[in-house]
Amino acid sequence: MKKDIQIPKVEGVEVAVIYEYNDLYKTDDWNVYIINKKADDLEMLVIVSQGFSDTKTTSLLRKKLEKLPANSFAKIELIQPELFKLNNRFQVTFFEGNTLYEKTFLFKANTIKEDVLRMIPELNKRGILAN
């Protein structure tokens, strides 16, 4: 029975941490974005995030988006620099058409830092893409 279950591979969807200026608070913030590079809309997105290490675990955060249009992006959450010393996991589940997709994106501990930022063309901002 297990061999009959087809789990589709997620392609064209990325999670990025972006370092950007906040005009409202006049601060430089780290924000997490989801990017849809596909030509199709994504629907009923659920993103569950959590930081963890061998000794610490943060609370689960959940974010729901009804729709992420084709070739677009959306801000998921602000991430505090104190969490960069932890592994940060983002589990993304969504529908594309009638097919359910799921993928886990991971930022390993101590990999989010200013000196490794690169331009993310879809957002036209500097950031880091998850593995």
Secondary structure, DSSP 8 states (H G I E B T S, - for coil): -GGG-------SEEEEEEEEEETTTTEEEEEEEEEE-SSS-EEEEEEEEEEE-SS-B---EEEEEEEE-TTEEEEEEE--GGGGGSEEEEEEEEEETTEEEEEEEEE-TT---GGG-EEETTTTEEEEE--
